[in-house]
Amino acid sequence: MSIEKIQLRKLLRLFYATDPKRRSILRADIYGDIKKEADEDEDEDGGGDFHVPFWADAKRHVDGAVDLLSQTKMRIEKNERRRNLYPQLAAGFLKWWNEKRRWRNEKFIFIKDVKGRVQFPKLNGIVRVENLLPLRIDGQFARIVYPYFSDVPVLPDEGARLGLWLMHEALPNYPLEDLRLLDVLRSKSFGIIDVPLHGDERHLFEVKYESVLSEWKKLKDKK
C-alpha cells in the first residue's frame, strides 16, 4: 500500500518506529509497489496485510461462529510464517475480550459498513480507517474498535491519542466516547478517558505524516 493512501495502524507504526525499522518498512512498501507495477505474482501475505486472516477470525469468534484458538492453529498449518505472531495475537485478543470488557455479557449486534478515511490535501495523503470491530451494546451505545497489531513499536499514549483523533475524523457519526483503539498483543484498549485529546492532534498528526512521506519519497527516488 502506498504511503499516500495508508491504513491508520500502519501509519501509527511508522510514526513511532526506530529510524532503521521505519526505513525497512518504507523500503518494503516501495518494493511492493514495484512488484505490482511489474504484475508479478505475490503470495497470500506478500501484497496484503499479514494480520487480515487473524482479525477476520477474531471477529468471527466474537460473533460465535468460530473458536479463535482453533482457527489460529489452522492458519498456522496453512502458513508457517504465522507460527510466532498469530498465537500471541490470539492470546492478547482473548484476554481483552474475556477479561476486560465489562459489557461482554450484555447483548450486542454487529454494526454494518463502518469505515472511513481522512484526506490531507496539502500532503496529497489519505489515511484509511477500515476493518473495524463495530458493536452496538444492549441497543444503547456503540463500541467501535480499531486494531493495532504490531509487536514493535509499542503504541505510546501519544500514538493512541492521535489514533483516536483520526478515527473520529474518519467516523464523524460516532461519538468520540464510543471509539477504542486496541493494542492487540498487549490486550490494551485506549479511549479518551485513558488518553484525553489535547487539541493539537491535527497539527501533530500532519507534521508526523509529512515527515514519513518525505522520507518515503526520498527512498523511492533512489530506486
N, C-alpha and C positions, 0 to 999 in steps of 0.2 A: 504493500500500500504506500502510495506517495505520501511524503510528509506534508504535502499541501492539502491532502484530504485524508484525515487520520482519525482513528479511534481515540477517544479520550484516554483510555487506560495506557495505550502505547505512548501517548504524548507525556502523560504524567511520569512514566518510567524514564523517558528521555530527559525530562526536566531535572531529575534527581540522581541519575546515573553518574558514576565517576566519568572523568573525561575519556579514558580508554574504552570503557564499556559503551558510552554513548557513541563514540566513533565506530565501534564494532557494529552496533545496531544500525547506524546510518549506512554504513558500507553494505550491510546485508540487504537493506531496503533498496539501495541503488542497484545492486546485483540482481535482485528480484525483478526490478523494472526492466533491466536489460534482457533477462530471460524471457519475460513476457513479450517484449518487442520482437524477440527472435523467434517467438512461437515455439519455444522449447517446452517439452513435457515437464510437468512438475509432479512430485509425489503428493500424497494427501495433505501433508502438513507444510510442504515447502512453499506453496504460494498462498496459503491461508493462515489462519490463526491456530496455532498449536493447541489452544485451550478450548476451541469451539466444541469438540465432542464431549469433553468433560462437562462443560457448562450446560449443554443440552441434557445430559444425564442428570445433573443436579436439579434442573428444573422439573424434569420428569419424576424425580424422586419426591420433590415437594408435592407434585400432583398425585402421588401414589401409584404411578404407572410402572415404576421400576425400583429396584433396590440399588442405591448408588455404589455400594461396595461390590456387588456382583457385576454391575456394569463396568466398574473400574477394572476389575480383573479381566473381563472380556476385552476391553480396549487395549490393555497391555498385551494380551495374547495376540492381538491383531497387529500391534506395532510396539516393538521393544523400546523405542525411543521414549515411551511414556512411563517406563518402569520406575524411574526415580520420582518424577514430579506428580504424576496422577494420584498415587496413594496419599501423598502429603496434601494435595488439594482436597481429596475426598475427606480426609480426617479433619482438615480445617473447616470445610463447609459443614460437615455433620456436627461438629462441636458447636458452631454458631447456631445452626438450625435447631438442634435438640436442646441446647442448654441456655442459650442467651435470648431467645425470642419469647417474651412473656405472653405474647398473643398466640403462640403456636397451637394452643388447644381451642382457640376460637375459630369459628367458621371463616373460610376465606374462599375467594374465587380469583382466577387469573384475569387481569385486565388485558384486553387485546390492543395490539397496534400502538404500543408505547415506544416511541423513538423520536429522535430529533437531531438537529445539527445547529451549530453556531458558525456563522460566517465572519471572517476577519478580512474585510475588503482591502485594507491598507497592506495587509501581508499576503494577499491572494491565498488565503488559507481557509479550510473548513475543518471543524472538529465535530466528529460524529458521536452521538450517544445512542447506541443500539444494543440489541440482545440483552435486555434487562430482565430482572425477575420482578414483575409488577403484580402486586396483590391488593385486593380490596378486602379489608379485615372486618368481619362481622357486619358487613354492609354499611360501615360508618366511615372509616378512614383508610387511606392507602399507605402502602409501603412500596416504594419504587427503588429497587436495589440494583446498583450497578457494580460489577465485579472488577477488582484489581487482582491479577493473578501472579505477578512477578515475585520471584524469590529475592532478588536484589534489583533495585534498592527497596528497602522497607519504605512504605509510604509514610512520609512525615506528616505532622499535623498541618503544616502549610500546604502540602500537596492535597490533603483531604479537603481543606478549606477551598482551594482553587477548584478542585473537582466538583464539590457541591455547588459552587457558584456557577460553573459551566453547565452542570446538569439542569439547574433552574433556568438558565438562559435558553437551553435547548428544549425544556419541557415546561413552558410557562403556565400550562393549565393545571399544574400540580403545585400545591403549597410547598415552600422550602422545607417545612417541618416534616413532610411526607418522604423526603428523599434520603437515601442512605448510600454511602459508598463503602463497599465491603472488601477489605483486605483478606482474601480467602485463606491464604496459607496461615495467617496468624489469627484467624477467627475473630477479626476485629472490625466492627462496623462503626462508621462515623456519621453523625448527624450534626445539625447546627448547635445542639446542646453541647456536644463534645468539642466542636471547633467553630465557634461563632464567627460570622463574617466581620471583617474589619472595614469594609468599604473601599479597599484598594485592590480588590481582586481582579477587575478588568485590566487595570494598568499592569499589575504584576504578571498576569497571565500573558498579556501581549508581549511584554518585554522578554519573558522566557521563551515564548513561541518564536519570536523574531530571531532570538539567538540560535535556537535549534535549526530554523530554516536557513539561516545564514551559513551555519556550519555544513548543513546538508548540501547546499548549492556549491560551496567550495569543494567539497569532496566529489560531487558529481562532475564538476568542471575538469577534474584531474583524470577522469575516466577516459 
